[in-house]
Every structure is written in structure tokens, then in C-alpha cells.
Amino acid sequence: MIGIALKMLLGDRLKYIALVAGLAFAALLVTQQSSIFAGYTLRTGSWIRDTGAADLWVMDPQLVFTEDNKPMLERALYQVRGVDGVEWAVPMYKGWLNLRLPDGTRVTTRLIGLDDASLVGGPPEMVAGRLEDLRRDRAVIVHADQVGDGLLLKRGLDGEGPRPLRVGDTVGVRDHGLEVVGTFRSSPEFFWDPLVYTTYSRALQVAPPDRRMTGYVLARCRPGEDPAVVALRIEQRTGLEARTPKEFEDATMSYVLDKTGILVNFGFTILLGFVVGVLAAGQTFYMFVLDNLRHYAALKAMGASDALLARMVFVQLCVVSLVGYGIGAGGAALTGVFAEGTGLAFQMPWQVPLVGLLAILVCASLAGGIALWRVLRVDPALVFKS
């Protein structure tokens, strides 16, 4: 009977192709848009993951995500160092400053000040120069992949065309001249202001003076200590907020999804793909069942049970669902391949194909339910009617 079901399905090539095409388009929309959504949400925590040397991030209790600027007093560093279970703790400065490029262009940047001694929290990959070069006088390092309105020089220098900043260039922050001593590469981020790294002491020199200048305290727990327990001790002793990198990343992701329309926009697109799949597959499969109703009636007249007919419909649905899903998910994966290097946020963790498959199976089940109801109600005498 399974062979008969497949022959019925593949015998009508036009309807078979229409069924597969409808489900493939739905799978493409659901999987592709879910992957782009996953890419953008993962990018919200890129900077935290790239700064992966610490077990705990200590911050002002009112700070809600990475781009929230609520610095602390410098004494926070010494308070954290005095907590039981903390192996070491270092300060980090983070502030938004106008960087004056050599051609006169001014760009808003995120200036990151690293601990002078350890340089903990620096970028993950140096392209030119060394991270240790930050200890040189007036030194900064900038991102190697400068595009768009980032750190690209908009007017040429000495007859050159527009080009990115490179080692040896001089930039300005307020009344301070700084020299580019290296370039780095990091994970693509959701936030757009370019990153510039220097030492903590130099960041305090060039930034506008304030009583509160310490953006974060990065802490490492002693071996064998539970970071969650140490975080609780820090909070109880200092009154500050202590989060693991994962907790800080989740908080940033939740804030972005809550305060922007990204979740709603992608949610509507994914829902659209689901609706298209249900409507296209439902209408086409229902027409397929109507065209083959006499065959089902004949099988019923020969003694086929309702359970057997249901299994036949189930097999037909599984075939078109898996073929359509494979084509759609493959097309979504190719989108990610071709979009690599274009700036499109595309990430396909294993959960995305699984959710896409479940969505297509639900589409097919809804479509098959309507068709199955018609099959089970067919009158066996239909085969004898003209």
C-alpha cells in the first residue's frame, strides 16, 4: 500500500511539484529568516565573547546592557579585589568619544581602556602590530576591517585616495594626539560605533574628567570557586552588580530585543512563511486528494481500513514535506554562504534547522488533516458511479 501511495503522489507530476515548491518556499522563509534573526541576536554579545578573559563582569547595578554608560568610582576595583574567592581583578574604561581622523573627519567611537599591566580584555586577533604596543606613548589600536562610515578616511592624504587607518597614522581625541600602533580583527557586532583600544591610564587622560571613570571591573575567580557564588559575595559586599559573561550577554540580548523592533519584524516574516506553507500545501494537497478520491474509494471498497488510508496520506505528506524542507533549508544555507563577507548577520545553529523542520511538519499536518478528513468520509460506492 505504501508503494501505491507513492505512485499516486508521483503520478501527478504537476501537483507534486507544486506541493514541494510551496513547502520549499515556506522552509526557505522560516529557516533563512530564523538564521538572520539568530545572527543579529548573537551579534549583540560579540564584544563580551571577544573579551573572554574574565569569569565575572562587575558593573553599576543600574547598567542594563553593554552600550549603557554608567561608570563607577575607582574604589570599586579595590572592593572587588578584597572579596573572598577573587584571584585577580582589573579595571576597564569604556566611553564614547569623538575621534578626529587625519583628514579632519570626526567619528564617534567607543574607546576601551585596558589595564596597563595585564592588558586583559583586549581584542581577540591582532592583524598588524602587537597588543603590547599599547604601552607605547600615545598608542591606540583600531579595527582592521574599516568600512562605510566607520574609520574610513573620506578624503585622501598626500594625493592618496580614501583608505582605512593604518599603523603610523595620527588621530586626535579632544586636544590629545594619538598614534595608531596596530590593527585588530574581531567578531561582527550588532552595534555600529567603531572600537578603539588604548590603556586604562591613557583613556583617563584623554576622556573628559569625572569622579566616576571605571566602566567595568573584570575579575577572575580562584580555581575551584563557583563564579555564581563569588558574584553573590561581590554583590553583598560592594553593592555592585556582578555577572558572568553569559549572564551579561543574555541581558544585552534581552534589552535589544525588548527595545527594538527586530523581534517583531523577523517574527512576522517567519509567521508569513508558515502561513504561506499552510495555504499553499493545504490547497494543493486537497486538490490532489480530490483528484484521487476514486482511488481511495476503490481501496476502501476492497476492504482497506481507515487506519490504512490514513497511513497512506501520512506517507505522502512525509515525502513532500521532507523533499520540500530539504530544498528550502538548502537554499537558506546557500544564502549564508553567498552572504559571507557582505555584512549580513547569518548564523544557523542546529536549533534553526530543527525549528524549520518542525514548522514544515506542522504545515504539512494541518494541510493533511483537511485532506484526510475528506478521504475518511469518502463513500466506497463512489467507485461504481459514473
Buried (B, 14 or more C-beta within 10 A) or exposed (E): EEEEBBEBBEEBEEBBEBBBBBBBBBBBBBBBBBBBBBBBBBBBBBBBBBBEBBBBBBBBEEBBBBBBEEBBEBEBBEBBBEBEBBEBBBBBBBBEBEBBBBEEBEBEBBBBBBBBEEBBBBBEEBBBBEBEBBBEEBBBBBBBBBEEEBBBBEEEEEEEEEEBBBBEBBBBBEEBEBBBBBBBEBBEBBBEBBBBBBBBEBBBBBBEEEEEBBBBBBBBBEEEBEBEEBBBBBBEBBEBBBBBBEBBBBBBBBBBBEEEEBBEEBBEBBBBBBEBBBBBBBBBBBBBBEEBBEBBBBBBBEEBEEEBBBBBBBBBBEBBBBBBBBBBBBBBBEBBEEBEEEEBBBBBEEEBBEBBBEBBBBBBBBBBEBBBEBBBEBEBEBBEEE
